[in-house]
């Protein structure tokens, strides 16, 4: 096992800065995910850790040993690429044995380690087959086995499940999580899929254009995003953002919309230090925290734009003033296009952002806000 650390790493390709002052510490035995859209610098980050790219500035460490200038083959870090890169002319046994033969291990030890790895991945019955005769999931397991068989101190995975169909991705997510827990190895997992980033790792780093936005547990990244970008890339459908104006009433801070007002309790007084009266802000609310066909003082009117039944839930697009808001409703809620409905938002799950998109306050279950309809 190993602790991996990047200190102020910057990597450029010509005029493009792929990584900018990236500092991360990945703990010993941790399942660590890196989430970001295409072009965020995720693959470059992995290639820099394994030594396939050399940074312009900054350093890479493994167990407090500086490995920035160490040859990739001597870092004892295994990387699994998206395209799997299996040798088509070799059997499964030959693919698994290849990294061990390169290290000139005895034949008996190679055979023992290959068979042990094949048993862990449930591919022992496939050892004599070639990749062309395997299913997508079987090839995935063989590629994973080629990394495991080396018994490295850390594993790096570059979007390994992106080419699989949805059902197989679900199966392999569970398999990877189980394997990492059983093996206890440090694992860095790069993905653009927020479901993978939320369901598998101990912690996740959100990357945007080579800059780390937030590093935290998946739960905290979801409930306490540091900015609008993080709030958007984590969650499906993504968070809604409703423009509001900052005001005061009887000395208390209020966020005003044409259809409702959000009062800030004493717990949220720090909000006034970041937002001046009369300034614009964004009220963030996740689709699952919007209740359709609501009643009460906190309910306000909206128009159904369209709906998307998904079986276990329905995504309802609502026109709230000039803003389109998505809600997740149970299938028992039936709505028709252009219908007028009453909706409410969960005051204990609201977020406030500046107009530029920086987070000012996230309730995350705390009694910070109260909502009242105004029209």
N, C-alpha and C positions, 0 to 999 in steps of 0.2 A: 504494500500500500504506500501511498505517497501524498504529501501536501504539494499542490501546485500553486505558484504565485507569479503574477505578472505585475511588474512595477513600472508605471508610466510608459507603457509600450506604444510606440507610434510606428506605423508601417504605411509607406506610400508606394503607389505605382504611377510613376510620372507625376502628373498634376493632381491625381486622385489620392486622397488620404483615406485608406481603408480602415485604419485604426488610429485613434487620436487619444494619446495619454491614458490608455486603458490600464487600470489597476484592479486586479481581482485576486482574491485568495480562495482557493478551493481546498476544502478540508480533507484530511485523511479519511478515506472510506466514504466520502460523500457522493451522492448522485446529484450532479450540478448541471442544470440546463442553461443554454444560451438561446434566447428567443429574439427574433427580429425578422423584418420583411426581407425579401431578396435585395441584395446590395448593402445590407447593414454591416457587413464585415465579419460575419459568423465563421465562414470557412477560413478566411485569413487568420482569424484568431486561433483556430485549431492548428492550422499549418505552421503558425508561429510557435505554438507550444511544442509541437512534435519536431520542429527544426527544418521544415521544408521552406520556410520563409524566414529571413533574418530582418529584425526590426531596425529602422533608422536610429531609434533611440529607445532607451528602456531596457529592462532585463527580464529573463524568464528563469524561475527557480523551481527545483524539485527537491523537497525535503531540505530547504535552505541551501542547497547546492546550486550555484549559478551555472545554468546549462545553455546560456545564450549562444555560446560558441561551440558547443558540443555537437559532434556529428549525429544526425538523426538516428542512425542505427545503434548508437551507443547510449541513447537516452532511456532505453528500456520503457518506452511508451508506445502502445499499440494504437493504430488509427484505422477505423473502418469507414470507407468512403461510400457515398450514395450509390455509385455504380457497382459496388461489391467487388469488382476486379478479380473474379475467380478465373483460374486457368482452365480454358475449355478442353484442353487436351489431357488434363490430369483427372484422375478419379477424385472422389471426395477424400479418400485416404491421402492421395498425393497432394491435394490442396492443403489439407490440415498439416501434413508432415513437412511441407516446403519450408516454413520459417525455422523449423527445428533442424532440418538438413543444412540450412545456411549457417547455423551455429555449430555444425559438425558434432551433434550429439550422437551417442551410441545408438545403433539400430534398435536394441531392446528398449531403451528409454523412449525413443521416438514412438515405437509401437504402443508402449504402455500409455504415454501421454495422449496420443491420438485416440485410443480406445476409451480412455477415461473422459476426454472432452466430448467425444461422440455420444457417450452414454448420458452425460449431463444435458446435452441438447436433443436427445432422443433421435439421433440420426445414425446410430450404429448399424442399422440395417441398410444404409445407403452408401457404405464405404467404398463399394466397388463400382458405383455409378459415376457417370460424368455429369457436369453441371447441366448440359443440354437435356438430360433425362429427369431433371428435378423440377418440382413446382416452385413458384415464387417464394413461398414460405420456407421450403427446404433449402433453397439457395441462400436465403437470408440467414438461416441457422448455420450453414457451412461457413459463410463469410464471418459470422460472429465467432464460430469455433476457431477459425484461423487466428483471430485476435486472442481468444482465450487460451489456446494451447501454448502460447509463449509464456504464460503466467507473468505478464508485465506488471509494473508497479502502478500503472494507470491506463485507462482506456479512453480513447476519444472517438466519438461517433458523429459523423457528418450526415445529418438527415437520412438515416439508414432505412426509414420506413416509407419515405415519400412516394416510392414507385409501386407500393402495394395497394390492393383494393381495400375498401373501408373495413370489411370484416376481418381481413388478415392483419391490418394495422392494429385493430383492437386486440387481437390475440397476441401479437408480437409485443405490444406495449406491456401487457401483463407478464409475458415471458421475460422481457428485459428487466423489469422491475424486480421480479422474483430472483433472477440470476444475480443481479447486483447485490441484493440483500444477502443471498447465500454466500457469494464469493467475498463480500466485504471490501471490494476494490474501489478505488477512486474512479469515478466515471464522469466524463464531460460530454454532454449530449447537445448537439446543435440542431435547432429546428425552427421552421417558420410556422408550425402548427401550434396554436395556443392550447389546444386540448392536450397535446403531448406535454407541453411545458407546465400545464397546471396539474396533470394527473400523476406524473412520474417522479419528479425530482424532490430532493430535500429543500433546495433553494434554486432560484432562477434569476439570471441576469437578463435585463431587457436592453437590447442594443439598437441604436439608431444612427445610421451613417457614421459608424465607427466610434461612436461615443456611448458609454454606458449610462443609461438613464436611471436604472434602479436595480438593486440587488437585495433580495429578501425571500422569505418563504412564499410559495404560490398563493397562500391565503392572504398574506399582507399585500402582495402585489395586486391582488384582485380587489381587496376591500379598502386599501390605502394607496392608490396609485399616486406617484409623485407629480405627474403631469398628464395633460390630455392625451399625449401620444401613448403612454403606458395604458391609460384607461381604455383607449381605442383598440390596441392590439391584443389585450387580454379580455376575453368575454365574447360570446357569440349568441345572439347579435351583440354588437358593441354598445357601449354606453351611449345614452342620449345626452345631448347638450342643449339646454334651453336658455336663451339669452334673458337676463334679468338686469334690473337697475338697483343699485344700492341706495337705500334710504333709511330714515329713522322714524320711529313713532313712539311718543312718550319716552324718549331717551333710549329706546331699544332699537337694535339694528334690524332692518327688514330688507329682504330681497323681493323686489316688486316685478310682477308680470301683469299683463292685462287681465288675466283670468284668475290669478291666485297671488297670495303673498306668503313668504316663508319668514317666520320670526326666528331670530337667533337667541337662544337662552344664554344664561350667564356662563355656561361652560364654553360657549363659542365666542366669547368677547374678543379673543385675539383676532377674529376675522376683521374687526374694525380697524386694526392696525395695518392691515394689508390692502383694504379696499376703502377708498374715500367715498363720502356721500355724493351721490349723483354719478358715480362711475359705473361702467358696464361690467358685468361678470357673467359667468356661465354656470348654470345649475346642472350638475350631472346626476343622472338617475339611470340605473340599469333596467333593461326591459322586464326582468322578473320582479322589479319593485314598483311597476306600474300596474294598478288594479283596474280592470275594465268592468263596467256595469257596477260602479261603486255608489254608495249613498253616504250622506253625512255632511258636516260643515266643511270637511276638507276636500270634498268632491267638486270638480269643475267640469265644464263642458268640453267636448272634443268631437271631431267629425271622423268617421271611419274612412280612411283613404283606400285601403284594401286589406285582405287577410290571407294568410298562408297556413292552412291546416297541415300539421305535421304528424297527426296521429295522437301522440301522447300530449301534445300541446299545440297551440295556435299562435302564430306570430301575427299580431294586429298592428297595422300601420295607421297612426292617428294624426290628424291635423290639429295641432294645438297652437292656436294663433297662426303665425307664419312658419312654425317649426314642425317638421315631421318627426313624430316620436314613435318608437317601436315598443310594443308591450308583449309579454308572454302570458297568454291566458290559457286556462284549462279548456279541454275540448267541449265542456258543458256550456261554455260561453259562446253563444251564437250571435254573430254580427253580420250585417249586410253593408255593402259599399254605400257610402254617402249617408249612413245612418248617424243620428245624433246620439251620443252616449255620454254618461258621466264617468269620469275616471278620478283616481286618487293615486298619490305617490306615497311610498313608505318613508315617513320623515326620519326614521332611524337609520336610513341607508342612503342619505343624500350626500353629495359632494359639491364643493364650490371651487371654481377655477377662476383665475383672472381671465380677462379677454384674450390675453396672449397664450393661455393654456397651462399656466402653472397652478398646481394645487394649493389652495389656501386652507381648506378644511375638509375632512372626511368624517362623517358621523360614525360609520362602521359599527352600528348598533347602539351608540351612545345617545342619550336624550339631549341633543344639541339644537335640533330644529323642531318647529311646529308649523303646520301648513293650514291655511284658511283660504277658501274660495272668495273671490272678490266680485264675481259677476255670475 
